[in-house]
């Protein structure tokens, strides 16, 4: 136990009436080689036994007076931290519902973005497909519902034959992966521009993903000894830090007004003569980085600080939902006066009005097919998500106060990878892009100190509820992007801190590990800061398409067979080529995908260096220092 866990244990012993009985693990074990792994009763569903229609089942046996009393310290006296709820904690209904809603709210923006962008590409006049454009609302609802359904598979954990599992058995939530977004958009836009159906193009993308998901299934069955050698703490810590680093950039984009306007402010100006304005903040449409957006996002951050300064233990546990609620209420009451004198609102009922009352998966379908040109990039995409999943699960273990190494950790990584692959297949059959573990929810675990899987199951129920009842999802979707950014920037940074904590578990960083960290983080964070390094135009659309075609590490013009015009591009909006050489384009997209994904290129560098660099013995100074640390710990 580390010092924080010992302190928590001592406080629990001193205040026994605040402790809720937890779901105990079965004393039976499964023997696999030299490993003795506990068998979870009811596949982990025992965490829901704390819920009933009694006072105990609704409120629990917690000392609510202490939990709800603000803690204000005007001296050097330390205050008690909010209680830590372990992964098998049986939560009463009230706590379970609130904790699950926090996770749901933290990931909803990411779930909406992917289907909105894929369907939104079919709504532009120059590549219009009425059927796919009209399916945007359905695709968003299906993405939310399916994520909730697949989260249950990941959270409860099934025991398979031998030493294998399905699911992590942790608070690991599933969501639509961003890794496959550029591939899906390329397929859809290229097929529409060629005069073919956008619905068929998206169906071909889903069918190709089903085939490619078998690669991640194979990865999940790699022997534990190989995984242990390939992913020591220096590699997993690097992966988690790079995931956090790349997400921090996304959080900053949200905070300034929105992801799309942040990425295309300049590229749209080159194409149409004006910057891309931010449209995800109600009626207030301003340029990226407007002080009004930053100010609203700042209200969330200031509320977080205030709660951690003087909030009660339970308020600190619920700080995500409280801070978002405060930011939402302020933005709902705020108005912006346009230059013409019109009063505009940051929160409107437009999204709620157009949302259907009830919808279900398969109300709209896409004919499954196969897109040969995309198979290699999608296979690489599953390698990338596998690396991301290993890092996410390691971060979940760290946030849940569980060992990030050893047989139990290895079994959870194996189960998580297998669930990722099968869930991606199920998602594609249910008309949704591949799913993977969502990194930002590890930040929610660390911030709220709730790792109970009961909260994960509650999150899954909230997601399915919002996916079916579109009006309620519309209310959540009406939260301005800048308000979400104020929260996500903090949650994403927590993922980065989890990576630091994994690295710190090594003790003093020796010369070898310092070299691995420096090179892998240097390249990974460098690609995050300068996305144009991997591809001309970086992540930009509009004129960014021209840059992708003309310049960069691997210009797309090298694979073009039928240029759009004598000089290549015929406009400033990415129309540069009518037909590409399939093999060359596939190879080019594969390499670019690897290089431009920070946690892919950085982790691959760390894996490579860890495999070729010899281990180094401790010098005399390090040995003395280690013995002093061990003596102090004892």
Secondary structure as GFF3:
##gff-version 3
##sequence-region A 1 634
A	DSSP	alpha_helix	3	14	.	.	.	ID=ss1
A	DSSP	three_ten_helix	16	18	.	.	.	ID=ss2
A	DSSP	beta_strand	29	32	.	.	.	ID=ss3
A	DSSP	beta_strand	35	38	.	.	.	ID=ss4
A	DSSP	three_ten_helix	41	50	.	.	.	ID=ss5
A	DSSP	alpha_helix	55	59	.	.	.	ID=ss6
A	DSSP	alpha_helix	64	67	.	.	.	ID=ss7
A	DSSP	alpha_helix	93	120	.	.	.	ID=ss8
A	DSSP	three_ten_helix	121	123	.	.	.	ID=ss9
A	DSSP	three_ten_helix	125	127	.	.	.	ID=ss10
A	DSSP	alpha_helix	130	134	.	.	.	ID=ss11
A	DSSP	alpha_helix	136	156	.	.	.	ID=ss12
A	DSSP	beta_strand	158	159	.	.	.	ID=ss13
A	DSSP	beta_strand	165	166	.	.	.	ID=ss14
A	DSSP	beta_strand	174	176	.	.	.	ID=ss15
A	DSSP	alpha_helix	181	193	.	.	.	ID=ss16
A	DSSP	alpha_helix	198	220	.	.	.	ID=ss17
A	DSSP	alpha_helix	224	230	.	.	.	ID=ss18
A	DSSP	alpha_helix	233	255	.	.	.	ID=ss19
A	DSSP	alpha_helix	259	272	.	.	.	ID=ss20
A	DSSP	alpha_helix	291	310	.	.	.	ID=ss21
A	DSSP	alpha_helix	313	317	.	.	.	ID=ss22
A	DSSP	alpha_helix	319	333	.	.	.	ID=ss23
A	DSSP	beta_strand	335	337	.	.	.	ID=ss24
A	DSSP	beta_strand	343	345	.	.	.	ID=ss25
A	DSSP	alpha_helix	350	354	.	.	.	ID=ss26
A	DSSP	three_ten_helix	372	374	.	.	.	ID=ss27
A	DSSP	alpha_helix	375	399	.	.	.	ID=ss28
A	DSSP	alpha_helix	407	429	.	.	.	ID=ss29
A	DSSP	beta_strand	435	437	.	.	.	ID=ss30
A	DSSP	alpha_helix	440	448	.	.	.	ID=ss31
A	DSSP	alpha_helix	453	468	.	.	.	ID=ss32
A	DSSP	alpha_helix	470	477	.	.	.	ID=ss33
A	DSSP	alpha_helix	481	504	.	.	.	ID=ss34
A	DSSP	alpha_helix	511	529	.	.	.	ID=ss35
A	DSSP	three_ten_helix	531	533	.	.	.	ID=ss36
A	DSSP	alpha_helix	543	550	.	.	.	ID=ss37
A	DSSP	three_ten_helix	556	559	.	.	.	ID=ss38
A	DSSP	beta_strand	560	563	.	.	.	ID=ss39
A	DSSP	beta_strand	577	580	.	.	.	ID=ss40
A	DSSP	alpha_helix	582	596	.	.	.	ID=ss41
A	DSSP	alpha_helix	598	612	.	.	.	ID=ss42
A	DSSP	alpha_helix	620	633	.	.	.	ID=ss43
###
